[in-house]
Amino acid sequence: MSTEASDSATQDNGGNPFVIFITSLCAAIVMAGGFGIVFEAFIIATANLFELGANFLWVLSGANVILVLWLTIWTFARSWHVERRLRSGLEVDEPSFSILGNLRS
């Protein structure tokens, strides 16, 4: 029995733009979705615990939606940026909080 990996088992799909797109999209959904669910649960629990009313719940839920959308787009752009740098043989750089900064460079 051989301990070496076969050529077919070590295919490199890292350069395929579709694979990078799907990987970035999944990372964005998992990251932002998880954050949004946890933060929304905290908002609902706080509103119920202190009886803050429906207006408080709607305002903070709206802010949560905006934050989750920004985080989704930013995570996608950052993941896409990092994958492009790694494919070019460069090191991973410091993150930028600008969505367009990640897409331009």
FIKOLZA-1660 file (N, C-alpha, C; in steps of 0.1 Angstrom, whole numbers, plus 5000, padded with zeros to 4 digits):
% residues 105
   i   px   py   pz ch aa at
   1 5008 4988 5000  A  M  N
   1 5000 5000 5000  A  M CA
   1 5009 5012 5000  A  M  C
   2 5006 5022 4991  A  S  N
   2 5014 5034 4990  A  S CA
   2 5008 5045 4999  A  S  C
   3 5017 5053 5005  A  T  N
   3 5013 5064 5013  A  T CA
   3 5013 5077 5005  A  T  C
   4 5017 5077 4993  A  E  N
   4 5017 5089 4985  A  E CA
   4 5003 5092 4979  A  E  C
   5 4999 5104 4978  A  A  N
   5 4986 5108 4972  A  A CA
   5 4987 5107 4957  A  A  C
   6 4976 5102 4951  A  S  N
   6 4976 5101 4937  A  S CA
   6 4974 5115 4931  A  S  C
   7 4977 5116 4918  A  D  N
   7 4975 5129 4911  A  D CA
   7 4960 5133 4910  A  D  C
   8 4951 5123 4909  A  S  N
   8 4937 5127 4908  A  S CA
   8 4932 5132 4921  A  S  C
   9 4938 5128 4932  A  A  N
   9 4933 5133 4945  A  A CA
   9 4937 5147 4949  A  A  C
  10 4947 5152 4941  A  T  N
  10 4953 5165 4945  A  T CA
  10 4950 5175 4934  A  T  C
  11 4938 5175 4928  A  Q  N
  11 4935 5185 4918  A  Q CA
  11 4934 5198 4924  A  Q  C
  12 4939 5208 4917  A  D  N
  12 4938 5222 4922  A  D CA
  12 4927 5230 4916  A  D  C
  13 4916 5232 4924  A  N  N
  13 4905 5240 4919  A  N CA
  13 4905 5254 4924  A  N  C
  14 4916 5258 4930  A  G  N
  14 4917 5271 4936  A  G CA
  14 4917 5282 4926  A  G  C
  15 4921 5280 4914  A  G  N
  15 4921 5290 4904  A  G CA
  15 4908 5292 4896  A  G  C
  16 4899 5284 4898  A  N  N
  16 4886 5285 4891  A  N CA
  16 4878 5296 4898  A  N  C
  17 4874 5306 4890  A  P  N
  17 4866 5318 4895  A  P CA
  17 4853 5314 4901  A  P  C
  18 4847 5304 4895  A  F  N
  18 4834 5299 4901  A  F CA
  18 4835 5293 4915  A  F  C
  19 4846 5286 4917  A  V  N
  19 4849 5280 4930  A  V CA
  19 4852 5291 4940  A  V  C
  20 4859 5301 4936  A  I  N
  20 4862 5312 4945  A  I CA
  20 4849 5320 4948  A  I  C
  21 4841 5322 4938  A  F  N
  21 4828 5329 4940  A  F CA
  21 4819 5321 4950  A  F  C
  22 4818 5308 4948  A  I  N
  22 4810 5300 4957  A  I CA
  22 4815 5300 4972  A  I  C
  23 4829 5299 4973  A  T  N
  23 4835 5299 4986  A  T CA
  23 4833 5312 4993  A  T  C
  24 4834 5323 4986  A  S  N
  24 4833 5336 4991  A  S CA
  24 4818 5339 4995  A  S  C
  25 4809 5334 4987  A  L  N
  25 4795 5336 4990  A  L CA
  25 4791 5328 5003  A  L  C
  26 4795 5316 5003  A  C  N
  26 4792 5307 5015  A  C CA
  26 4798 5313 5028  A  C  C
  27 4810 5318 5027  A  A  N
  27 4817 5324 5039  A  A CA
  27 4809 5336 5043  A  A  C
  28 4804 5344 5034  A  A  N
  28 4796 5356 5037  A  A CA
  28 4783 5352 5044  A  A  C
  29 4776 5342 5038  A  I  N
  29 4764 5338 5044  A  I CA
  29 4765 5333 5058  A  I  C
  30 4775 5324 5060  A  V  N
  30 4777 5318 5073  A  V CA
  30 4781 5329 5083  A  V  C
  31 4791 5338 5080  A  M  N
  31 4795 5348 5089  A  M CA
  31 4784 5358 5093  A  M  C
  32 4778 5364 5083  A  A  N
  32 4768 5374 5086  A  A CA
  32 4755 5368 5091  A  A  C
  33 4752 5356 5086  A  G  N
  33 4740 5350 5091  A  G CA
  33 4741 5346 5105  A  G  C
  34 4752 5340 5109  A  G  N
  34 4754 5337 5123  A  G CA
  34 4754 5349 5132  A  G  C
  35 4761 5359 5128  A  F  N
  35 4761 5372 5136  A  F CA
  35 4747 5378 5137  A  F  C
  36 4740 5378 5126  A  G  N
  36 4726 5384 5126  A  G CA
  36 4717 5376 5135  A  G  C
  37 4717 5363 5135  A  I  N
  37 4708 5355 5143  A  I CA
  37 4711 5357 5158  A  I  C
  38 4724 5357 5162  A  V  N
  38 4727 5359 5176  A  V CA
  38 4724 5373 5180  A  V  C
  39 4726 5383 5172  A  F  N
  39 4723 5397 5176  A  F CA
  39 4708 5399 5177  A  F  C
  40 4701 5393 5167  A  E  N
  40 4686 5395 5168  A  E CA
  40 4680 5388 5180  A  E  C
  41 4686 5377 5184  A  A  N
  41 4681 5370 5196  A  A CA
  41 4684 5379 5208  A  A  C
  42 4695 5386 5209  A  F  N
  42 4698 5395 5219  A  F CA
  42 4688 5407 5220  A  F  C
  43 4685 5412 5208  A  I  N
  43 4676 5423 5207  A  I CA
  43 4662 5419 5212  A  I  C
  44 4657 5407 5208  A  I  N
  44 4644 5403 5212  A  I CA
  44 4644 5400 5227  A  I  C
  45 4654 5393 5232  A  A  N
  45 4655 5391 5247  A  A CA
  45 4655 5403 5255  A  A  C
  46 4663 5413 5250  A  T  N
  46 4664 5426 5258  A  T CA
  46 4650 5433 5257  A  T  C
  47 4644 5433 5246  A  A  N
  47 4631 5440 5245  A  A CA
  47 4620 5433 5254  A  A  C
  48 4621 5420 5254  A  N  N
  48 4611 5413 5263  A  N CA
  48 4614 5414 5278  A  N  C
  49 4627 5414 5281  A  L  N
  49 4631 5414 5295  A  L CA
  49 4628 5428 5301  A  L  C
  50 4631 5439 5294  A  F  N
  50 4628 5452 5300  A  F CA
  50 4615 5458 5295  A  F  C
  51 4607 5451 5288  A  E  N
  51 4594 5455 5282  A  E CA
  51 4596 5469 5275  A  E  C
  52 4604 5469 5265  A  L  N
  52 4607 5481 5258  A  L CA
  52 4598 5484 5247  A  L  C
  53 4590 5475 5243  A  G  N
  53 4579 5478 5233  A  G CA
  53 4583 5474 5219  A  G  C
  54 4573 5476 5210  A  A  N
  54 4575 5472 5196  A  A CA
  54 4584 5481 5188  A  A  C
  55 4583 5494 5191  A  N  N
  55 4591 5504 5184  A  N CA
  55 4606 5501 5186  A  N  C
  56 4610 5499 5198  A  F  N
  56 4624 5495 5201  A  F CA
  56 4628 5483 5193  A  F  C
  57 4619 5473 5193  A  L  N
  57 4622 5461 5186  A  L CA
  57 4624 5463 5171  A  L  C
  58 4615 5471 5165  A  W  N
  58 4615 5474 5151  A  W CA
  58 4628 5482 5147  A  W  C
  59 4631 5492 5155  A  V  N
  59 4642 5501 5152  A  V CA
  59 4656 5493 5153  A  V  C
  60 4657 5485 5163  A  L  N
  60 4670 5477 5164  A  L CA
  60 4670 5466 5155  A  L  C
  61 4659 5460 5151  A  S  N
  61 4659 5449 5141  A  S CA
  61 4662 5455 5127  A  S  C
  62 4658 5467 5125  A  G  N
  62 4662 5474 5112  A  G CA
  62 4676 5477 5111  A  G  C
  63 4682 5481 5123  A  A  N
  63 4696 5484 5124  A  A CA
  63 4704 5471 5122  A  A  C
  64 4699 5460 5127  A  N  N
  64 4705 5447 5126  A  N CA
  64 4705 5442 5112  A  N  C
  65 4694 5444 5105  A  V  N
  65 4694 5441 5090  A  V CA
  65 4704 5448 5082  A  V  C
  66 4705 5461 5085  A  I  N
  66 4715 5469 5078  A  I CA
  66 4729 5465 5081  A  I  C
  67 4732 5462 5093  A  L  N
  67 4745 5457 5097  A  L CA
  67 4748 5443 5091  A  L  C
  68 4739 5435 5091  A  V  N
  68 4741 5421 5085  A  V CA
  68 4743 5422 5070  A  V  C
  69 4736 5431 5063  A  L  N
  69 4738 5433 5049  A  L CA
  69 4752 5438 5046  A  L  C
  70 4756 5448 5054  A  W  N
  70 4770 5453 5052  A  W CA
  70 4780 5442 5055  A  W  C
  71 4778 5435 5065  A  L  N
  71 4788 5424 5069  A  L CA
  71 4788 5413 5058  A  L  C
  72 4777 5410 5052  A  T  N
  72 4776 5400 5042  A  T CA
  72 4784 5405 5030  A  T  C
  73 4782 5417 5025  A  I  N
  73 4789 5422 5014  A  I CA
  73 4804 5424 5017  A  I  C
  74 4807 5429 5029  A  W  N
  74 4821 5430 5032  A  W CA
  74 4829 5417 5033  A  W  C
  75 4822 5407 5039  A  T  N
  75 4829 5394 5040  A  T CA
  75 4831 5388 5026  A  T  C
  76 4821 5389 5017  A  F  N
  76 4823 5384 5004  A  F CA
  76 4834 5391 4997  A  F  C
  77 4835 5405 4998  A  A  N
  77 4845 5412 4991  A  A CA
  77 4859 5409 4997  A  A  C
  78 4860 5407 5010  A  R  N
  78 4873 5404 5017  A  R CA
  78 4877 5390 5013  A  R  C
  79 4868 5380 5012  A  S  N
  79 4872 5367 5009  A  S CA
  79 4876 5367 4994  A  S  C
  80 4869 5374 4985  A  W  N
  80 4873 5374 4971  A  W CA
  80 4887 5381 4970  A  W  C
  81 4890 5391 4977  A  H  N
  81 4902 5398 4977  A  H CA
  81 4914 5389 4982  A  H  C
  82 4912 5382 4993  A  V  N
  82 4922 5373 4998  A  V CA
  82 4925 5361 4988  A  V  C
  83 4914 5356 4982  A  E  N
  83 4916 5345 4973  A  E CA
  83 4924 5350 4961  A  E  C
  84 4921 5362 4956  A  R  N
  84 4929 5367 4944  A  R CA
  84 4944 5369 4948  A  R  C
  85 4946 5374 4960  A  R  N
  85 4960 5376 4964  A  R CA
  85 4967 5363 4966  A  R  C
  86 4961 5353 4972  A  L  N
  86 4967 5340 4973  A  L CA
  86 4970 5333 4960  A  L  C
  87 4960 5335 4950  A  R  N
  87 4962 5329 4937  A  R CA
  87 4974 5335 4930  A  R  C
  88 4976 5348 4933  A  S  N
  88 4988 5355 4927  A  S CA
  88 5001 5353 4934  A  S  C
  89 5000 5345 4945  A  G  N
  89 5013 5342 4952  A  G CA
  89 5017 5353 4962  A  G  C
  90 5008 5362 4966  A  L  N
  90 5010 5372 4975  A  L CA
  90 5006 5368 4989  A  L  C
  91 5011 5375 4999  A  E  N
  91 5007 5373 5013  A  E CA
  91 4993 5380 5015  A  E  C
  92 4986 5375 5026  A  V  N
  92 4974 5381 5030  A  V CA
  92 4977 5394 5037  A  V  C
  93 4970 5405 5033  A  D  N
  93 4973 5418 5038  A  D CA
  93 4963 5421 5050  A  D  C
  94 4965 5433 5056  A  E  N
  94 4956 5437 5067  A  E CA
  94 4942 5440 5061  A  E  C
  95 4932 5437 5069  A  P  N
  95 4919 5439 5064  A  P CA
  95 4915 5454 5063  A  P  C
  96 4908 5458 5053  A  S  N
  96 4903 5472 5052  A  S CA
  96 4888 5471 5055  A  S  C
  97 4883 5481 5062  A  F  N
  97 4868 5481 5065  A  F CA
  97 4860 5486 5053  A  F  C
  98 4867 5491 5042  A  S  N
  98 4860 5495 5031  A  S CA
  98 4857 5484 5021  A  S  C
  99 4844 5483 5017  A  I  N
  99 4840 5472 5008  A  I CA
  99 4847 5475 4994  A  I  C
 100 4847 5487 4990  A  L  N
 100 4853 5490 4977  A  L CA
 100 4868 5489 4977  A  L  C
 101 4874 5491 4989  A  G  N
 101 4889 5490 4990  A  G CA
 101 4893 5475 4988  A  G  C
 102 4885 5466 4993  A  N  N
 102 4888 5452 4991  A  N CA
 102 4886 5448 4976  A  N  C
 103 4876 5454 4969  A  L  N
 103 4874 5450 4956  A  L CA
 103 4884 5456 4946  A  L  C
 104 4889 5468 4949  A  R  N
 104 4898 5475 4940  A  R CA
 104 4912 5469 4940  A  R  C
 105 4917 5467 4952  A  S  N
 105 4931 5463 4952  A  S CA
 105 4934 5449 4949  A  S  C
% end
